[in-house]
């Protein structure tokens, strides 16, 4: 018989429930990403998805145009003045460091793409109608 996990004083979910919930967070084929893909495809553009040979594996790649598109979530990529770019109160130092690392990594990947001759376009969920930000 397994004992239920004790909840953290600030987290309303048990450790197992939180782990399960976080495990469902997707990095590919999210609703905002699919919305952008449908819009761009309807305009007649064709693209490749998640090219691993480019820095940060862009969401959409227009190889002949040397352009890439990233669809970034508000929470992980910290869009300015967005309600969803909050910091969890539990382990806030860990999360702040994690978010800062994400921002630095994103900037570095964009710079690396520029050096390779690529142009990057970033869509944040705040720009999409599918978002509630």
N, C-alpha and C positions, 0 to 999 in steps of 0.2 A: 504494500500500500504506500502511495506517495503522498507526502504532506504538501498542502498548498503553499506556494511561495509567499513569503511575507511581503507586503506592499511597502514601498518606500514612504517616508512621511509626507512627501510632496506629490508623488505620483499616484494617481487614482487607479492605475492598473497594476496587476502583479508583474513580476519580472518576466514570467513566461508569456503573459498576455501582451506586454509591451514588445517583447521580442517577436512574437507572432505578427503583431501589427506593423512593426518596422520592416519585417521580412516581406510584406506585401507591397512595399513602396517600390515602384518600377523605375528603371532608368531609361528604358526604351519603350516606344509605342505608347506614350502617355496621351491622354485626351488632348492637351494643348498641342503636342507634337503632331498628332493625327490631323487636327484642325488646320494647322499650317500646311501640312503635306497636301491635304485636299484642296485648299485654296490655291497653292502654287501649281498643282497638277491641273486644276481646272483652267488656269491661265495658259496652259499648253507647255509648260516647262517639264522636262524630264530630269531625273536626278537619281543618285545612288544613296543608300542609307548606311550610316554608321561605318564609314571607311576606317578601318583599324590602322591603315598605313599613314594616316594623318594625325597630328597632335590632338588629343582629347576626343578622337573618333566623332567628328561632327555629325549632327542629326541628319542633315541633308548635304549632299555634295554635288555641285554642278561642275563636273570635271573639265569640260571644254571651256567653261567660262572662268575657271579657277576661282570659284566662289563657294563658300560654305555657309550653312545656317545652323545656329545653335538655338534650341528652345529650352530656356532655363527656367526652372521652378523658383518661385519666390523664396521659399524657405531655405533651400540649400545654397542659392546663389546671391541672396541678400539684396534684393532690389530695393533701392532707396525709396523711402516713404510708403512702403507697402505694409499693410496690416498683417500679412502672413510671414513677414520677415522678422518674426519674434524670436526671442531666445528662451528656450525652456528654463524654468526656474530650478529644476533639478540638475545638478552638476553643471552649473552655468559657466564655470571657467573652462571645462572641457569643451562645451559647445561653442563658446566664443573663439577658442583656439581653432576648433574644427572649421568654423565659418571663415575665419581669417585665412586659413590654409586654402580653402576652396577659392576665395577671391584671388589670392596670389597665384594659385595654379591656373585659374581661368585667364588672368592677364598674361601670364607667361605663355600659355598655349596660343593665345591670339597673336602675341608678338612673334612666336615661332612660325606660325602660319604666314604672317606678313613677310618674314624673312625668306620664306619658301615661295613667295609670289602670289599667295592666296589672299583674297579679301573675305572678311568674316562679317556676317550680319547676326546680331543677337536679338532674339525675341524673348521677352520675359512674359510670364503668365499675366502680368498686369496689363499688357498690351492686347491681350486676346479676349474676345467676348465670352469664351468658355470659362473664364476665371471669375471668381467672386471677390477679387481684391478691390 
